[in-house]
Amino acid sequence: MTGSLRSAGTYEREPGPSMSDAPDQYTVLLYSDDKAVRDKIRLAIGVRPAADLRVEFTDAATWEECRILLDKYEIDLMVLDGEAAPAGGLGIARQTKDEYAAPPPVCVVLARAADRWLAAYAQVDQTLLYPLDPVTTGQTIAGMLRDRRNGAIPLGTLGTLG
């Protein structure tokens, strides 16, 4: 687990030179049992997936680490490796949606497009396919973060956010 994160329950954004010009800061949890896969996902997203967004990453290699980060910090988005073992990204996505009243939006990276039906069952908000295309990945993540900023409620949320 890495990163200097905001504690759960705080939504403060860091002030910049001008609040209207400063990009919004978001925390993205990357999950994979393989550090090299997390690094590839991080590289495909980048720290600035769009001009109005800045991303801080935190890593988890196990479901237990994901749970600790979700409980302790304000996670804006989860990007999960669908091929991880023993806990796959689809299973973690479903468990997160089942166990948390206000889970963050979830994107799962899959090896096969045919597995998108499983992602739908797991209430995943978006999917990406290996090998990751940086343009598509950045656009997808930027769209998810903007939706979160604009108050969109992720799939599987019990009740309302806020």
C-alpha positions in Angstrom: 0.0 0.0 0.0 1.4 3.4 -1.0 0.4 7.0 -1.3 -0.6 9.9 0.9 -4.3 9.6 1.0 -7.2 11.6 2.3 -9.0 10.1 5.3 -12.4 8.6 4.7 -15.2 11.2 4.9 -13.2 14.2 3.6 -13.8 15.6 0.2 -11.5 18.5 0.3 -9.5 19.3 -2.8 -6.1 20.8 -2.6 -6.2 24.5 -3.4 -4.1 25.5 -6.4 -3.0 28.8 -7.8 -6.5 29.5 -9.0 -9.3 27.1 -8.0 -10.9 27.4 -11.5 -7.6 26.5 -13.2 -6.3 23.8 -10.8 -7.1 20.2 -11.8 -9.2 18.2 -9.4 -7.3 15.7 -7.4 -8.6 12.1 -7.2 -7.3 8.9 -5.5 -7.3 5.7 -7.6 -6.8 2.3 -6.0 -4.9 -0.1 -8.3 -5.3 -3.8 -7.5 -3.3 -6.7 -8.9 -1.3 -9.4 -7.3 1.4 -8.6 -9.9 3.3 -5.3 -9.4 4.3 -5.2 -13.1 0.6 -5.3 -14.0 -0.2 -2.4 -11.6 2.7 -0.5 -13.1 1.3 -1.0 -16.6 -2.1 0.1 -15.6 -0.6 3.2 -13.8 1.4 4.1 -16.9 -1.7 3.7 -19.2 -3.8 6.0 -17.0 -1.1 8.5 -16.2 -1.1 11.1 -13.4 -3.1 13.5 -15.7 -5.7 11.5 -17.7 -7.2 14.9 -18.7 -6.3 18.5 -18.3 -8.9 19.0 -15.5 -7.9 15.9 -13.5 -4.9 14.8 -11.4 -4.6 11.3 -10.1 -2.9 10.0 -7.1 -2.4 6.2 -7.0 -2.4 3.8 -4.2 -1.7 0.1 -4.7 -3.1 -3.1 -3.2 -1.9 -6.7 -3.9 -4.6 -8.5 -1.9 -8.3 -8.2 -1.1 -7.3 -7.5 2.5 -5.2 -4.5 1.4 -8.1 -3.2 -0.7 -10.5 -3.5 2.3 -8.1 -1.6 4.6 -7.7 1.2 2.0 -11.4 1.4 1.4 -12.1 1.6 5.2 -9.4 4.1 6.0 -9.2 6.5 3.0 -11.4 8.2 0.5 -11.0 6.2 -2.7 -12.5 7.9 -5.7 -12.1 5.0 -8.2 -10.9 1.3 -8.1 -9.1 -0.2 -11.1 -8.9 -3.9 -10.7 -7.0 -6.6 -12.6 -9.5 -9.2 -13.7 -6.8 -11.8 -14.1 -5.3 -11.5 -10.6 -5.2 -14.5 -8.3 -6.3 -15.8 -5.9 -8.8 -12.9 -5.7 -9.7 -11.7 -9.1 -10.8 -8.2 -9.9 -14.4 -9.3 -10.8 -14.8 -11.0 -7.4 -13.4 -8.0 -5.5 -15.7 -5.7 -7.5 -18.7 -7.8 -6.6 -17.7 -8.1 -2.9 -17.0 -4.3 -2.7 -20.5 -3.6 -4.2 -22.1 -6.1 -1.7 -20.2 -5.0 1.4 -20.0 -1.2 1.1 -23.1 1.1 1.2 -21.3 3.7 -0.9 -18.6 2.0 -2.9 -16.4 3.9 -5.4 -16.9 3.3 -9.1 -15.0 0.2 -10.4 -13.2 -0.4 -13.6 -11.9 -4.0 -14.3 -9.2 -4.8 -16.8 -10.1 -8.0 -18.6 -8.1 -10.3 -20.9 -11.2 -11.4 -22.9 -14.0 -9.3 -24.2 -16.3 -12.3 -23.7 -15.9 -11.8 -19.9 -17.8 -8.6 -20.0 -21.0 -10.5 -19.0 -19.3 -11.4 -15.8 -18.4 -7.8 -15.2 -22.0 -6.9 -15.6 -23.0 -9.5 -13.0 -20.3 -8.1 -10.7 -21.8 -4.6 -11.1 -18.6 -3.2 -12.6 -19.1 0.4 -13.9 -16.6 0.1 -16.8 -14.2 -2.4 -18.4 -11.0 -2.2 -20.3 -9.2 -4.9 -22.3 -5.6 -6.0 -22.3 -3.4 -4.9 -23.9 -4.2 -1.4 -22.5 -4.4 1.4 -25.0 -3.3 4.6 -23.2 -5.8 6.8 -25.1 -8.8 4.6 -24.4 -7.7 4.0 -20.9 -7.2 7.7 -20.1 -10.6 8.6 -21.7 -12.4 5.9 -19.7 -10.8 6.8 -16.4 -11.3 10.6 -17.0 -15.0 9.9 -17.8 -15.4 7.9 -14.6 -13.8 10.6 -12.5 -15.8 13.4 -14.1 -19.0 11.3 -13.5 -18.0 11.0 -9.8 -17.3 14.7 -9.6 -20.7 15.4 -11.1 -22.5 13.2 -8.5 -23.1 10.1 -10.5 -23.9 7.1 -8.3 -21.9 4.0 -9.1 -23.6 0.7 -9.8 -24.5 -1.4 -6.8 -24.7 1.6 -4.4 -27.1 1.2 -1.5 -28.8 4.6 -0.9 -27.3 7.9 -1.9 -23.8 9.4 -1.8 -23.0 12.4 0.3 
